[in-house]
Amino acid sequence: MLPLCALAARLLRAARAASSGEASGLASCACGCAPAGAKGVAKIAAIMGVEAKANAPKVARVLCNGELGIAKHKFDYVGVRSCRVAASIAGGPKLCPYACVGLGDCELACKFGAISIVNDLARVDAHKCVACGACEKACPRSVIKLLPAESTVTVRCQNSETGRIARETLDREMSAISGGIRLPGVF
């Protein structure tokens, strides 16, 4: 049985699609999940007598490589196990402002068990992911994005600065944290 939001969303989209002569986008409901899939869209389109347009399958991807030992920490966070809460305290525990906080808001949001936190970093099991987008919405740093499943290359960093500027910024932050003392082996 469909959740009420899914049924209502499908009916609304079906009415819109019928009036425009196509059935594109019938695979997802208002809550963002994609329960119908391509086969479901084709069946709905056939029932309605309209043409179904296939959407490329997507999967959640984590755009961060800042796992434990790679992303440096500004402080040890001890508190509510929530990425959103931790990120709101002094910009979060990790030095990189673009890094995955790694406390599992996305893991809790995923109803399909496709996300786990390993070494302070979200990991997506592409075989379990249905591209519902719940993890994407739950991430306070927008580290998780729904990307085409057939993509073979994913840049696992969101920092858009040039390498030199990014390094200078991180060096300044590390210097401020360590009280101006350059720590050996850091950067």
Secondary structure, DSSP 8 states (H G I E B T S, - for coil): ---HHHHHHHHHHHHHHHHHTB-TTTT--TTS---SHHHHHHHHHHHHT-B------EEEEE-----BTTB-BSS---SSS-HHHHHTSTT-SBSSTTS---S-HHHHH-TTS-EEEETTEEEE-TTT-----HHHHH-TT--EEEEETT----------S-HHHHHHHHHHHHHHHTTT---TT--
